[in-house]
Amino acid sequence: MFFGIDEVKFKACVLLFVTSLAIVGCGPAERGMIGLAAEPQNGDAAENLRKHEIFILTSRAPDSDPTILFSGKRSSEIGLAKLTISVPPNHTPGKIESPRSGIPRPAEHFTATDPAIFASEGDFVSALQAELNRRSVDKRNVLVFVHGYNTTLSEAVLRMGQFVEDSGYEGVPVLFSWASGGRFLDYVYDMNSVLVARDDLLLGANLISKTNAKAVDVLSHSMGNLLTVEAMRQAKLNGTLNRTGRLRHVILAAPDIDADLFRQQLAPFADNERQFYILISRDDRALSFSRLLARGVPRVGNEDVQDLARLGVTVLDLSEIDVNGSNHSKFADSPEIVQLIGKRLSVDGVSARNGSDPLLSSVLMLPITVTVATLDR
């Protein structure tokens, strides 16, 4: 059998990728961080720590190691929990201060402590309601964060804690953690875990709807966007999408979704239901590799801006925002972008497309290109 030049190049790249994965796959086991915090030392001031209660909905199976809490394995039942994230006084926006080894010190590092697993859905709803009641009526909002590929529960809760801190979000944060294997090798496993988790995400949305939350915002990252959009499409098709009218903002950061699939996912949505912000970046190296694996089909996170806008969504191009690393997590790694999203989440009402949107007006001082929806049917 003979192959064309392009196919030979593709097979060579895949072989290199598989070889790299095999090396990475031999790395250390998951390092649990939940419930670990060093005892305060002389001079450590616990009162200087900012803390955030994080509620957890998960399709992960419980783990026997309490520092992991929920593993990378899938569960047939939804898991319900909460914990506390503490932020060190020396925190730098856009960073997650963690120890290279050993137990985190609250005075220097983020910590995830006081984990509690709820025995029933009713207990979860009651605790979530109690947390909402601690806020003034105008702050009784919920932010649902759906993490991306190659993410453990420990990593997901720390990321959400950092985002909540840096964005200034004042509602109640709820993490939906699907069963990512937490390894670079598990890309296909993770993608299937996303699809398995669709019903659990909708169940979690139903539990939140049983509270008196004034509004619900959704922020998803990377492969987590595939889960978010798939679940919303499923709800749309069965007639349950936003029945309470409390779904407010949907922000898709660096979506690792096949661009052709995304067009099909949006097909059932009416024009006024496509109130999505999509954060993209042409220099996203992680999505460039995903695109290679997809035989050159663009990912939504590095798709052509105008093509996306014609689908009826609002696109923010973050390509000129500088951060270190893969450029795949600018939504949280860039202090300016975190604060920009925080401004959007602090405003009532759905996204405005007439120029009065506070998020869009706030980008004027940043090197961001905004392309407002231009539906092309």
N, C-alpha and C positions, 0 to 999 in steps of 0.2 A: 504494500500500500504506500502511495506517495502523498505527501502533505505539501500544502502551499507554504510560502515563507511566513505569512502571518500566523498560520496554525503552528508551525514549528516554534516560532517565538513564544506563542502562548503556552505551549506545552513545556518549554524550557522554564518559563516564569513560574508555572504551576509546580514544576519539579523543585525549583529553588524554594518556593513557598512551603511545600510539604516538608522539605528537608529542615527548613527553619522551624516549622511547627513541631517537628519531632524533637528538636533540641530544646525548644521552649517547654514542650510537654513533659520533659524530664526534670522540671524545676521543682522547688519545694512545695509541700502541701500548703493549703490555705492557712493563713495566719489570722486567727480570730482576735478581734480587738474589743468585743462587747463585754462590758462589765469589768474591764481592766483599767485601773487608775492607781498610780503610786500614792502612798500616804503623803500628806502635806509635810514639807520640810520647814525648818525655821525661815520665816520671811515670806513663805507662800501665803498669799491672801485669798482665801476662798471667796470672800465677798466681792472680789474684783472679777470674778468669772461671770460671763453672760451665759445663760442656759436656755435651751430650746427643747420643749417636749416634742418628740417625733412619734407619730402614730404609724403603725406598719400594717399594711395588707400584703399578703404574699402567697404565691403559688409554690413556694419552696417547701420541702419536707423538713420537719424539725430535726435538729442535730443533737447528738448526745453530748457534744462539747458545748458548754454554756457560753464560751467566748465566741462561738460561731452562731449559735442560736438556731438559725435556719440554714440548711446546706444548699448545695447546687443541684440537688436531686429534686425531681418534681413530686408534687403531692396531689392526691385526688381531692383534698379538702383545703379550703382557704385557711391560711394562718393569720392570726390577729394578735398584735402585740404593740407595745410602746416602749420607749426608752428616753433618756435625757442626754442631749449633746451639750458639752461645756466647751466654751471658746476661751483660749488663753488670752491674757491681757495684752500680750505682744503680737497678737494676730495681724498679719498683713493681708488686706483684701485680695481675693483671687487665689490664696494659698490655703492648703490644708496642712497645718503644722503637725507632723507625726514623727515619732522616734524612728531612727534607723533600725534599732533593735531594742528589746526590752519592753518594759511597761511604760505607757505614756504618763507623763507628769502633768497634771491639770494646769500648773503654772506656765507650762511651755508648749503643751500639745492639746489638740482636740481630744476629747474622751467621749465614749459612749457608755453610759452607766445606767444603773437602776432598771434593767430590762424586766418587763412583766408580760407574760403571755395571758391573753384573755381566754377564759373557758368557753365562752359562748358569744354569738353575734350580739346578743342583747347587752352583755357586759361591755363589749367594744363600743357600741352606740352610746351607752350611758356615760362612759368615760370621755368619749369624744364630745358629747354634749356638755359635760361638766367643764371641759377645757374651753369650749366656746363661751360658756357663761362667765368665765373669768375675764372676758373682754367686753368692752363697750359694744353696744348693738352694731355700730357702724364698722367694727373690726371683726365681726363674727363671720369670717370667710374661711374657706378651706383651700389650700394649695395641694394638689396631687402631683407628685413628681414620679415619673417613670424613667428609670435609669436605662443605660445602654448595655451593649455587649461587653463580655469579659469583666464582669463586676460582681464582687461578693457582697453579701449583705453588709458586712462591716464597712466596705468602701462606699456603698450606696448611702448608708445613714450619715457617714461623715461628710460626703458630698452634699447631701441635703442640708445638713447643719451649717456647712460653710455658705451655701447659697442663701439660706434664710438670714444668716447673720449679715452677709455683705449686701443683700438686696434691701434690708430693712423691712422685710415682710412681717406684718403684724397679725395676720390670721393664724390659723392652726395648720401646720405642715403634716401632710399624710404621704408617706412613701408607699408606692406600689412596687414591690420587688418580685420580679418574676425569676424563674429558676435558671439564671445564668450559671454556667459551669465555672466561671471565674478564671478561665484559662484561655490564652491566645489560640490554643488548639481547638477550642470548642465552638468555632463559628457556626457550623451547621447545627450542632446540638442546640446552641443558643437560639438560632432562628426558629427551630421547631419548638423550643420552650416558649417563645413568644406566642406562637399560634395556639399552643396548649393553654396559655394563660388568659385568652380572650374572655371566657365566661367568668373567670375570677375577677377580672378588672370590672366587668359589668356588675357583678355581685357587690364588689366594693363600692361602686358608685351608688348602688341601691342602699347600702348601709349608711353612707354619708347623707343620702336624701332623707333619712329618717330623723336627722337632727334639724335644728332650726337655723342651720348655716344660711347666711344671707346670700352668698354667692360661692361658686366653686370655680377655681382656675386650674388649668392643666398645663404642666410643663413636662415635656418628654425630650429625651436625648438619644441620638444615634439610633441603634436598633430598637430602642424603646418606642420610637415613633411608629414603627411598623405595628406594634401592639396597640398603641393609642388609636391610630387611624382605622385599623381593622376592627377594633371594638366599637368605635363610633359608627362605622359602616354597618356592622351587625345590628346595632341598636336602631339605626335608621331604617333598615330593612324590616325589622320586626315591630316598628312603630313605637319604640320606647325612648328614642333619643331626646334628651332634655325635656322630659315630660313636666318637670317642676319649673322649668324656665330659669333655673339658677346657674346654668353653665354660662360662664362669662367669657374668659379669655382662654384660647388654646394656642400655645407656643410650641412650635416644633423646632428644636435646635439640632443642627447638623443631621438631618434625617438620613438614615441608612435604609432607604427604601428604593427599590427599582423604580425609575421614573415612569416607565410604561405601566407598572402596577399602580402607581399613585394616581394616574389619570383614571384608571378603572375604579379605584377605591372612591374617588370623588364623584363619580357619575350619579349616584342616587341623591346627592345633596343639592338642595335648592340654592339659589344664589345667596340668599341671606343666611344660609347655614354654613357657608364657606369662610367663616370668620377666623381664619388661621393666620398667624404670623409664622413665617418660615425663615429661620436664620441659616444662611448658607455662607460658604467660604471657598473660593477657588483654590486656596492653598491648603485645604484639608487633606493631609497625607493619608489618613486612615481611609477616607472615602475614595481616594484615588486607587488604593489597593482593592477596595471592595468592587470598584468599577472594573478593574482588571479581571477579578474573579468572575464578574458577570459578563464577560466577553465584550466589554466596551460600552455596555448600556449604562448611561449616567445614573448616579444616585441622586435623589432629590436634593441632598445637601451640597452638590456641586453641579446641579443642572443649570441650563441657560435661564437667566433671570426673566426674560420676556416670555419664554415658554411657560414658566411657572405662573407668572402674573395673569396670563390668559386663561388659567384655570380658575381664576376668581379668588386667589389668595394674595396676601401682602407679603412681599419678599424684602428682607433686610440682608444686604450683601456686606459681610464683615471681613472681606478679603484684605482690607488695608489696616485692620486692627492687628497689632503685633502682640503675640504671646510666645512663650517658649514651648517647645515640644511639638506635638503632631498637628497642632492647630485644629484639633477635633472638639475641644471643649471650651471654646471661646465664651460661651454663654455663662460660664462660671469662672474661668481662668482670668478673664479680663475684668478688672474692677469697673471700668466704664460700662461694659455691657451688662454686668450684674445689676448695677445701679439703674441702668436704662430699663431693664425688665422690671425692677422693683417699682419704678414710677408707673409703669403700665398696670401692675397688679394693685396699685393703691387707688386706682380710679374706678368708679362705678360705671356700669353700662358696657355694652359690647363695643368692639373696635369701630372707631369713626373713620370714614374714608373721604372726608371733605377737607382735610388739612388741619382739623382741630384736635386730632388725636394727640394726647400728651407724649406718647412714645415717639410718634413721628416728628413732632416739633422739637423733641429733646435731642434728636440726632444731628441737628444743625451744626453743633460744635464738634462733631466726631467725624472721622473719615469713613462714613457709612453711606452706601447708596440704597435708597428706599424706592421700591417699585410697587405702586399701589395696584390693586386688582384691576385688570382690564378683561372682563369675561369675553371669551371668543367662542361662541357656540356654533 
